[in-house]
Amino acid sequence: MALTADGLWYDALGPSDAPAVLFSSGLGGSAAFWMPQAELLAKRYRVVLYDHRGTARSVRTLTEPHSVAAMGEDIRIVMDAAKVKAAHIVGHAAGALAAFALALKAPKRVASVVAVNAWSRMDPHTARCFEARIELLKKSGRRAYVRAQPIFLYPATWISENTARLDHEEVHHLKSFPSVDVVLERISALAAFDIDAKLPKITAPVLVSASADDMLVPVTCSRRLAERLPNATLDVMDWGGHAMSVTDPERFNSALLKFLGRVSGG
């Protein structure tokens, strides 16, 4: 049954006594991003899903001042509400950054991290992409922003083959789109995030998961994470784009299950 904790919508699936796996989405913030993984993992894990503050079904305002550290605190709030002492956190981009922030602040709460197309500090290319998206949102509005979003998330061939699906999802995204101020504050928080010098302090096992053709976050960001994190494993998919957990869930899920099986004993 879906519940709320401090305004955060969350849900828990699977056996209550199994190792906990918490999924944290990227900039969009919606737990629905993880549906290709959640039902599969719920067969053997306690799966916790939540919508980021300011997005989807959660409260539509942000903590002030907003930061990635605040996003990490929201993970802890959800874990407390779901009665989870420690979780394997699977985070996509912003969600992975939040997991890193929590791992630095409360390492005992983080059993492991799966960091999907993430970074320790924003790459100039990523910053350029966000600058373009900000201008699009400010000057052309929400529909133009949502319409362009797949360009940053998916490979061109996948977009071409799934245009009807994307058109359908666009209607839903527009209905639930956060306020412009919320989107801008969340992007600003990501731009300010920089833990590059602190990476050696994150000792939890980390699967650094990346796609070589991600056009939003260069794969070199993931390679840097894998080099500097003391207990990291790098897995690079040849194809799939920024949201390769959606475009190639079979390949992504295989690596995810293998890693979780190793670090959880499951």
C-alpha positions in Angstrom: 0.0 0.0 0.0 1.4 3.4 -1.0 2.0 5.8 1.9 3.6 9.2 2.5 6.4 10.3 4.8 7.0 14.0 5.3 5.2 14.6 2.1 7.1 11.9 0.2 5.0 9.3 -1.7 6.5 5.8 -1.3 5.6 2.2 -1.7 7.1 -1.2 -0.6 6.9 -4.5 -2.5 8.1 -8.0 -1.9 8.9 -10.0 1.3 9.2 -7.8 4.4 12.1 -9.9 5.7 14.2 -9.8 2.5 17.2 -7.5 1.9 15.9 -4.0 1.0 16.5 -2.4 -2.4 15.5 1.2 -2.7 15.1 2.8 -6.1 15.8 6.5 -6.6 15.0 8.2 -9.9 16.7 10.9 -11.8 15.7 14.5 -12.5 12.1 13.5 -13.4 11.8 12.0 -9.9 9.0 9.5 -10.6 9.2 6.0 -9.2 7.4 4.8 -12.4 10.8 5.1 -14.1 11.8 1.8 -12.3 8.9 -0.4 -13.3 11.0 -2.6 -15.6 13.0 -3.5 -12.5 10.7 -3.2 -9.5 8.4 -6.2 -10.1 11.3 -8.4 -11.1 13.3 -7.6 -8.0 10.3 -7.8 -5.7 10.3 -11.6 -6.1 13.4 -11.9 -3.9 14.0 -8.4 -2.3 12.1 -5.8 -0.3 11.7 -3.2 -3.0 11.1 0.4 -1.8 10.0 3.0 -4.4 9.4 6.7 -3.9 8.7 9.9 -5.8 11.3 12.7 -5.3 10.2 15.8 -3.3 8.6 18.3 -5.6 7.7 15.7 -8.3 4.9 13.2 -9.3 2.8 12.2 -6.2 5.0 13.7 -3.6 4.6 17.2 -2.0 5.1 19.8 -4.8 7.5 22.0 -2.9 11.2 21.6 -2.0 13.2 21.8 1.2 15.0 25.2 1.3 17.8 25.6 0.5 17.6 22.7 -1.8 20.6 20.5 -2.4 21.7 16.9 -3.3 22.3 16.5 0.5 18.6 17.2 1.0 17.7 14.6 -1.6 19.9 12.1 0.4 18.0 13.0 3.5 14.8 12.3 1.8 16.0 8.7 1.1 16.7 8.4 4.8 13.2 9.6 5.6 11.6 7.0 3.3 13.8 4.3 4.7 12.8 5.2 8.3 9.1 5.2 7.3 9.5 1.8 5.5 11.3 0.5 8.6 14.5 -0.2 6.6 17.8 0.0 8.6 20.0 -0.3 5.6 19.3 -0.5 1.9 21.0 -1.3 -1.4 20.2 2.0 -3.2 19.8 1.9 -7.0 20.0 5.5 -8.3 19.7 6.9 -11.7 21.8 10.1 -12.2 20.3 12.5 -9.6 19.2 9.5 -7.6 22.7 8.1 -7.5 24.1 11.5 -6.4 21.5 11.4 -3.5 22.7 7.9 -2.6 26.3 9.1 -2.5 25.3 12.0 -0.3 23.6 9.7 2.2 26.6 7.3 2.1 28.8 10.1 3.2 26.5 11.3 5.9 25.2 8.0 7.2 27.3 5.1 5.8 25.6 2.5 7.9 22.3 3.1 6.1 23.8 2.3 2.7 24.5 -1.4 2.1 25.6 -0.7 -1.5 25.0 1.7 -4.4 24.1 1.1 -8.0 25.1 4.4 -9.7 23.5 4.6 -13.1 25.0 7.2 -15.5 26.1 9.3 -12.5 29.0 11.7 -11.7 31.1 13.1 -8.8 31.0 16.6 -10.3 29.1 17.9 -13.3 30.9 17.5 -16.6 31.0 20.5 -18.9 29.1 18.6 -21.6 26.3 17.8 -19.1 26.3 21.4 -18.0 25.8 22.5 -21.6 22.9 20.1 -22.0 21.2 21.5 -18.9 21.8 25.0 -20.0 19.9 24.2 -23.2 17.1 22.5 -21.3 16.8 25.5 -19.0 16.5 27.9 -21.9 13.9 25.7 -23.5 11.8 25.6 -20.3 12.0 29.3 -19.6 11.5 30.6 -23.2 9.4 27.9 -24.8 7.5 26.3 -21.9 6.8 23.0 -20.4 5.5 21.2 -23.5 8.7 22.1 -25.5 10.8 20.9 -22.5 8.9 17.6 -22.2 8.9 17.1 -26.0 12.7 17.4 -26.2 13.4 15.3 -23.1 13.7 11.9 -25.0 16.5 13.4 -27.1 18.6 13.5 -23.9 17.4 10.1 -22.5 17.3 7.7 -25.4 19.2 6.6 -28.5 17.9 8.0 -31.8 16.9 4.5 -33.1 14.9 3.7 -30.0 13.1 7.1 -30.2 12.2 6.4 -33.8 10.9 2.9 -33.0 8.9 4.0 -29.9 7.4 7.3 -31.0 3.8 6.3 -30.3 4.8 5.2 -26.7 6.6 8.5 -26.2 3.7 10.5 -27.5 1.5 8.7 -25.0 3.9 9.3 -22.1 4.2 13.0 -23.0 0.6 13.6 -22.2 1.1 12.0 -18.7 4.3 13.9 -18.1 2.7 17.2 -18.9 -0.2 16.5 -16.5 2.2 15.8 -13.6 5.0 18.2 -14.5 6.5 20.0 -11.5 6.5 23.8 -11.3 9.2 25.5 -13.3 10.8 26.8 -10.1 11.1 23.2 -8.8 12.8 22.0 -11.9 15.2 24.9 -12.0 16.1 24.4 -8.3 16.7 20.7 -8.8 18.9 21.3 -11.8 20.8 23.9 -9.7 21.3 21.4 -6.9 22.8 18.9 -9.4 25.1 21.6 -10.9 26.4 22.5 -7.4 27.1 18.9 -6.4 30.8 18.1 -6.2 32.1 15.2 -4.1 35.1 14.3 -6.3 37.6 14.7 -3.4 35.4 12.7 -1.1 34.9 9.6 -3.3 37.6 7.6 -1.3 35.4 8.0 1.8 32.5 6.0 0.3 33.5 2.5 1.2 30.2 0.7 0.4 30.2 -1.6 -2.6 29.3 0.4 -5.7 28.2 -0.9 -9.1 29.0 1.9 -11.5 26.6 1.3 -14.4 26.9 3.3 -17.6 26.0 3.4 -21.2 28.7 4.2 -23.7 26.3 6.2 -25.9 24.8 8.3 -23.1 24.5 11.8 -24.7 23.7 13.6 -21.5 26.4 12.2 -19.1 29.7 11.2 -20.8 30.8 7.7 -19.9 34.1 9.2 -18.7 32.2 10.4 -15.6 31.4 6.8 -14.7 35.0 5.7 -15.4 36.2 8.3 -13.0 33.8 7.1 -10.3 35.0 3.5 -10.8 38.6 4.6 -10.5 38.3 6.7 -7.4 35.7 4.8 -5.4 37.5 2.2 -3.2 35.0 -0.7 -3.7 33.6 -0.2 -7.2 32.8 -2.4 -10.1 32.3 -0.8 -13.6 29.7 -2.1 -16.0 29.4 -0.3 -19.4 26.7 -1.1 -21.8 27.5 -0.4 -25.5 24.0 0.9 -26.2 21.0 2.2 -24.4 21.4 5.9 -23.8 21.0 7.8 -20.6 18.0 5.7 -19.6 19.3 2.3 -20.6 17.4 0.7 -17.8 14.3 1.5 -19.9 15.7 0.9 -23.4 17.5 -2.4 -22.6 16.0 -3.7 -19.3 17.1 -7.3 -19.9 20.8 -6.4 -20.1 20.6 -3.8 -17.3 18.6 -6.2 -15.0 21.1 -9.0 -15.6 24.0 -6.9 -14.3 21.8 -5.5 -11.5 20.8 -8.9 -10.2 24.3 -10.2 -10.4 25.6 -7.4 -8.3 22.9 -7.5 -5.8 23.2 -11.2 -5.4 26.9 -10.8 -4.7 26.6 -8.0 -2.1 23.4 -9.1 -0.4 24.0 -12.8 -0.4 20.6 -13.3 -2.1 
